[in-house]
């Protein structure tokens, strides 16, 4: 497939280093740049709870310029509102939201993006200040359990 935006990051496994110092210096510099480019082309799997982390993902939503995305986990032990501390004036888009919770017996998914209650489900949406949970009729209660909501957003920071 040759019409994708990015190709798989590839780092060659062998390299011939010349014996002459000036040519060796050039080859070592190329090797370092190759390693850095491949290492920087991956998704960063950090999920912090105290502040956002850069994900390594880029979104090309506007003007064909990449916006870096940030991610943060919001843990909870009840379905009360959670202050998200995201300044919507500094972000372009919320690009992902998901979560789950347990009642200490089973695990359940949480649906992102609706401000309408869904029977048998827990959903959430964002206001300018909070994550708002909606508990549909018949949805499994959290009881003594716990859960987390994960938000990712694109930013020009």
FENDAGI-V124458 format. One record per residue. N is the residue number from 1. RES is the residue in one letter. SS is DSSP state (H for helix, E for strand, - for the rest). OMEGA is omega in whole degrees, -180 to 180 (999 if undefined). Layout:
N | RES | SS | OMEGA
N | RES | SS | OMEGA
This chain:
1 | X | - | -177
2 | X | - | 178
3 | X | - | 178
4 | X | - | -178
5 | X | - | -179
6 | X | - | 175
7 | X | - | 178
8 | X | - | 178
9 | X | - | -176
10 | X | - | 175
11 | X | - | -178
12 | X | - | -172
13 | X | - | 178
14 | X | - | -178
15 | X | - | 176
16 | X | - | 180
17 | X | - | 180
18 | X | - | 179
19 | X | - | -179
20 | X | - | -174
21 | X | H | -178
22 | X | H | 177
23 | X | H | 177
24 | X | H | 179
25 | X | H | 179
26 | X | H | -178
27 | X | H | 178
28 | X | H | 176
29 | X | H | 177
30 | X | H | 180
31 | X | H | 180
32 | X | H | 179
33 | X | H | 178
34 | X | H | -180
35 | X | H | -180
36 | X | H | -179
37 | X | H | 180
38 | X | H | 180
39 | X | H | -179
40 | X | H | -178
41 | X | - | -177
42 | X | - | 175
43 | X | - | -180
44 | X | - | -175
45 | X | - | 176
46 | X | - | -178
47 | X | - | -177
48 | X | - | 179
49 | X | - | -175
50 | X | - | 179
51 | X | - | -177
52 | X | - | 174
53 | X | E | 173
54 | X | E | -174
55 | X | E | -171
56 | X | E | 177
57 | X | E | 174
58 | X | E | 178
59 | X | E | 180
60 | X | E | -173
61 | X | E | -178
62 | X | E | 173
63 | X | - | 179
64 | X | - | 175
65 | X | E | -178
66 | X | E | 172
67 | X | E | 177
68 | X | E | 176
69 | X | E | 179
70 | X | E | -178
71 | X | E | 176
72 | X | E | 175
73 | X | E | 176
74 | X | E | 179
75 | X | E | 178
76 | X | E | 176
77 | X | - | 174
78 | X | - | 180
79 | X | - | 174
80 | X | - | 178
81 | X | - | 178
82 | X | E | 174
83 | X | E | -176
84 | X | - | 177
85 | X | - | 176
86 | X | - | 177
87 | X | - | -177
88 | X | - | 175
89 | X | - | -177
90 | X | - | -179
91 | X | E | 179
92 | X | E | -176
93 | X | E | 163
94 | X | E | -173
95 | X | E | 178
96 | X | E | 174
97 | X | E | 179
98 | X | E | 180
99 | X | E | 177
100 | X | E | 177
101 | X | E | 177
102 | X | E | 172
103 | X | - | -177
104 | X | - | 173
105 | X | - | -179
106 | X | - | 173
107 | X | E | -178
108 | X | E | 176
109 | X | E | 178
110 | X | E | -176
111 | X | E | 179
112 | X | E | 162
113 | X | - | 177
114 | X | - | 174
115 | X | - | 177
116 | X | - | 180
117 | X | - | 179
118 | X | - | -178
119 | X | - | 176
120 | X | - | -175
121 | X | - | 167
122 | X | E | 176
123 | X | E | 176
124 | X | E | 173
125 | X | E | -177
126 | X | E | 166
127 | X | - | 179
128 | X | - | -176
129 | X | - | -169
130 | X | E | 163
131 | X | E | -177
132 | X | E | 177
133 | X | E | 171
134 | X | E | -179
135 | X | E | 179
136 | X | - | 179
137 | X | - | 178
138 | X | - | 179
139 | X | - | 179
140 | X | - | -180
141 | X | - | 179
142 | X | - | 178
143 | X | - | 179
144 | X | - | -175
145 | X | - | -177
146 | X | E | 179
147 | X | E | 178
148 | X | E | 171
149 | X | E | 178
150 | X | E | 178
151 | X | E | 174
152 | X | E | -179
153 | X | E | 179
154 | X | E | -175
155 | X | E | 176
156 | X | - | -172
157 | X | - | 999
